């Protein structure tokens, strides 16, 4: 059985209630741990507050870990199909990364 890690990310897409400034999950805080976990043999799933599409911040293609992730359509699709917390069976995971 493949060991799994769950990465928890935000669904929040605006800074503050009235600023209108965009924000989201800081991409390097997803891609860098994801790379370490997958190289260690873990399968990785994503959970976000609302489930579904994850707003992103810190999207920098110059980052050598971000770029391959962004180019991998299936990886980006998996992130944007994040589970909602109520749909997660925590017992399936060796760890949850916040």
C-alpha positions in Angstrom: 0.0 0.0 0.0 1.3 3.4 -1.0 1.9 5.8 1.9 0.1 9.1 1.5 0.5 12.7 2.7 -2.2 15.3 2.6 -1.2 18.9 1.9 -3.7 21.4 3.3 -4.0 24.7 1.5 -6.2 27.8 1.6 -9.3 28.6 -0.5 -9.0 32.3 0.4 -8.4 34.5 -2.7 -8.6 38.1 -1.4 -6.4 39.9 1.2 -8.8 41.2 3.8 -12.6 41.7 3.4 -12.4 45.0 1.5 -9.0 45.3 -0.2 -9.9 43.4 -3.4 -6.2 42.4 -3.5 -5.7 38.9 -4.8 -3.9 36.2 -2.7 -3.9 32.5 -2.4 -1.8 29.5 -1.5 1.9 30.4 -1.9 3.0 28.1 -4.6 6.5 27.3 -3.3 4.9 26.2 0.0 3.1 23.6 -2.1 5.7 22.6 -4.7 8.8 22.4 -2.6 7.3 20.0 0.0 5.5 18.1 -2.8 8.8 17.4 -4.5 10.4 16.2 -1.2 7.4 13.9 -0.4 7.1 12.4 -3.9 10.9 11.8 -4.1 10.5 9.9 -0.7 7.9 7.7 -2.3 4.7 9.2 -0.9 1.6 9.8 -2.9 0.2 13.3 -2.2 -3.3 14.6 -2.1 -4.6 18.1 -1.5 -7.4 19.5 0.8 -8.6 23.1 0.9 -11.1 24.9 3.0 -13.8 24.9 0.3 -12.5 22.1 -1.8 -12.0 22.5 -5.6 -9.9 25.1 -7.3 -7.1 26.5 -5.2 -6.2 30.2 -5.7 -2.5 30.7 -6.0 0.0 33.3 -5.1 3.8 33.4 -5.6 3.5 31.8 -9.0 7.1 32.3 -10.3 8.3 30.3 -13.2 11.9 31.2 -12.4 11.6 29.0 -9.3 13.2 25.7 -10.5 10.6 23.6 -8.6 7.5 25.7 -9.5 8.2 25.6 -13.3 8.0 21.8 -13.7 4.9 21.6 -11.5 3.2 24.3 -13.6 4.1 22.5 -16.8 2.6 19.3 -15.5 -1.1 19.6 -16.4 -2.1 16.6 -14.4 -0.4 17.9 -11.2 -2.1 21.3 -11.5 -5.4 19.6 -12.2 -5.0 17.5 -9.0 -4.3 20.6 -7.0 -7.4 22.3 -8.4 -9.5 19.3 -7.6 -8.7 19.5 -3.9 -10.9 17.7 -1.5 -13.1 19.6 1.0 -12.2 18.7 4.6 -15.5 16.7 5.1 -14.5 14.4 2.3 -11.1 13.4 3.7 -10.5 10.2 5.6 -7.6 11.2 7.8 -6.8 7.6 8.5 -5.5 7.2 5.0 -2.6 9.5 5.6 0.8 9.1 7.2 0.9 12.9 7.7 -1.0 16.1 7.0 1.2 19.0 6.0 -0.1 22.6 6.8 
